[in-house]
Amino acid sequence: MALGQLTNQIVLMFCLMLVGVLINKLNFMHSQTSSDLTNILLYVVSPCLIIGAFEQRYSANRMRQLLLVCFGIAIFYIIEIMIAKLAFGRIKSHNLRRIAQYGSIYSNAGFMGVPLTSALFGNSGVFFAVASLAGFNIFSWTHGVSLFKDKATTNDRWQNLREIIINPNIIAIILGLIIFSVSYQLPRPVNEVVHYVSSINTPLSMIVIGNSLANIKISRQLIDWHLWLALVFRNLIFPVVAILVLTLLGVSGIALDTTILMAACPVAGIVVLFTLQAKGDASPAVALMSLSTVLSLITIPLVFAIMNW
């Protein structure tokens, strides 16, 4: 993939985010509207995008690449978890420790990675991006959640398993795999609806992210050096780890580009939600997420420059 094309697309994404910021400043979008649009993206638009990507003739080679990507994602998540534990496990502040660990490991693959992938590679890219989405949901709702709970009960484990099973993206991936395996074509009216709904994913996702960033206030007290270290891990070091793992496994082409793009995305916004649910101070989480998102304009092209080199 041409580095210039990637940079242009990221700049376009940030322009769409600025539209979201403008909408917020003009008071056109309130918190309830943002929440409703987020639910629409999660429960309607994203599943349609995934199902549409799998609507193609079965290919053994593509399935093999997808399985290799899944295996690679599992490996580098385990590596990331171990490194984050070593780097941040001794932070005295319990709140800062869990935010730094979670923020360094988990990327905003759904709201930023999938739109970027769709814009750059179309359905071929989204086909491989679903592996990153599945990996994110499985690890985030098991290891990620455990970081914010002092002691996991049996009910917690069942709840986490339930969150994975009923996640709309996971359901869409399962349905998509079935559609791909049997080379099934959706009826024309259904197919057109799926693709029309999918087409709003990129602009709507960026506008929602921009609206969220418009509400962020960062003070000097929040810029702890641990947050900067977590940002470096998330935006640069861990994507490079992904490059090494996937390259050693023999993943190449769109499968490699897509998975690295997903891995190079900024901190996942759900770190703020998990912190609030744990009754912690969400300010460091908000600071980390916002700084990571803004700096990804530079770091994502840098990661691909490293990969090409």
C-alpha positions, 0 to 999 in steps of 0.5 A, spaced: 500 500 500 502 506 498 504 511 504 501 517 501 494 514 500 494 512 507 496 518 509 491 522 505 486 517 507 488 519 515 487 526 513 480 525 510 478 521 517 481 527 521 477 532 517 471 528 518 472 528 526 473 536 525 466 536 522 464 532 529 467 537 533 464 543 529 457 539 530 459 539 538 461 546 538 454 548 535 450 544 540 447 540 534 449 533 537 448 532 545 450 526 549 444 522 548 444 523 540 451 521 541 450 515 545 444 513 540 448 514 534 454 509 537 448 504 538 446 504 531 454 504 529 455 498 533 448 494 533 446 495 525 452 499 521 458 495 523 454 488 522 452 490 516 459 492 513 462 485 516 456 481 513 457 484 506 465 483 506 463 476 507 459 475 501 464 473 496 466 466 493 469 461 497 477 461 497 481 456 500 487 461 500 483 466 503 481 462 509 488 460 510 490 467 510 484 469 515 486 463 520 493 465 520 491 472 522 487 469 527 493 465 530 498 471 529 493 476 533 492 471 539 500 471 539 501 478 539 495 479 544 499 475 549 505 478 548 502 485 549 499 483 555 505 480 558 509 486 556 504 491 559 504 487 566 512 488 566 511 495 564 505 498 568 504 492 574 508 496 579 505 503 578 502 505 585 496 508 583 491 502 582 487 506 577 493 509 573 495 502 573 489 499 570 488 504 565 495 504 562 495 497 562 488 496 558 490 503 554 497 500 551 494 493 549 487 495 546 486 499 540 480 503 537 479 497 532 472 498 531 470 505 531 477 507 527 480 501 524 474 498 520 472 505 517 480 506 515 480 499 512 473 499 509 476 506 505 482 503 503 481 496 501 474 495 501 470 489 502 477 485 501 480 489 507 474 488 512 474 481 510 481 480 514 479 486 519 474 481 522 479 477 525 482 483 529 475 485 531 474 478 534 480 478 538 479 485 541 472 483 543 474 476 546 481 479 550 477 485 552 471 482 555 476 477 559 483 480 560 481 487 559 475 487 564 479 483 569 484 489 570 478 493 572 475 488 577 479 486 584 476 479 584 472 476 579 466 472 581 463 466 577 457 471 575 462 476 572 465 470 568 458 468 565 457 476 564 463 477 560 462 470 556 455 473 555 458 479 552 462 476 547 457 471 545 451 476 544 456 482 541 453 484 534 460 484 531 461 476 533 454 474 531 455 478 524 462 474 523 459 467 525 454 469 520 459 472 515 463 465 515 457 461 514 455 465 508 463 465 505 463 458 506 457 456 502 458 462 497 451 464 499 449 470 495 444 475 499 437 476 495 438 482 491 433 487 496 437 485 502 444 485 499 442 493 497 440 494 504 446 491 507 451 495 502 447 502 503 447 501 511 454 499 510 456 506 506 455 510 512 460 507 517 466 511 515 463 518 516 458 517 521 464 513 526 469 519 525 463 524 526 461 520 533 469 520 535 470 528 533 464 529 537 467 525 543 474 529 542 470 536 543 468 535 550 475 533 552 479 537 557 486 535 559 490 538 564 497 538 566 496 534 572 493 528 567 499 527 563 503 522 567 509 519 564 506 513 565 500 515 560 506 517 555 509 510 556 502 507 555 501 511 548 508 509 545 506 502 546 500 503 543 501 507 538 508 505 536 511 499 539 505 494 539 504 495 532 511 493 530 510 487 535 504 485 530 509 486 524 514 481 526 509 476 529 505 476 522 511 476 518 514 470 521 507 467 520 507 468 513 502 473 512 502 478 507 498 482 502 492 485 504 491 481 510 498 484 513 496 491 511 489 490 514 491 487 521 497 492 522 492 498 520 487 495 526 493 494 531 496 501 529 489 504 531 489 509 538 487 507 544 480 504 545 475 508 547 472 503 552 477 504 557 473 510 559 467 506 560 471 500 564 474 506 568 467 509 570 464 502 571 470 501 576 468 507 580 475 510 578 477 517 576 476 517 568 480 523 567 487 519 565 483 514 561 480 520 557 487 524 556 490 517 554 485 516 549 484 523 546 492 524 545 493 517 542 487 519 537 490 525 535 497 523 535 495 517 530 495 522 525 503 521 525 504 514 528 499 510 523 503 512 517 510 511 521 508 504 523 507 503 515 513 506 513 517 501 518 513 495 515 515 497 508 522 499 510 
